[in-house]
Amino acid sequence: MSSWIKCPCGKSVQANLFSGASVKLLIHEDHLDNAEEAIGFKGLMGLIVTKGDTTVQCENCKRLLVEDSVTHKVVSYLPERDVS
């Protein structure tokens, strides 16, 4: 995982888990279902960090940026506009 993710709007977004940035990890349910029940807290955290996809939000355009933990490809999602 790199320390920065480049947003389509051009801004570089901090993606380092240990930097204090607002990084979130998404983990597929199958990884948790297939884990041994007795892995403990440290084992669970290790599983989440190694198998989880890094997720950050660009402060500039509010896109959600998701970096795949295996391929390191980034997919961006732009929030829907308020049409009210």
Protein Blocks (a to p, Z undefined) as FASTA:
>chain_A
ZZbdcdfkopacdfbfknopacdddddfklmmmpcfklojmlmmmmmmmmpccddddfkl
opacdddfklopacdddddddfZZ
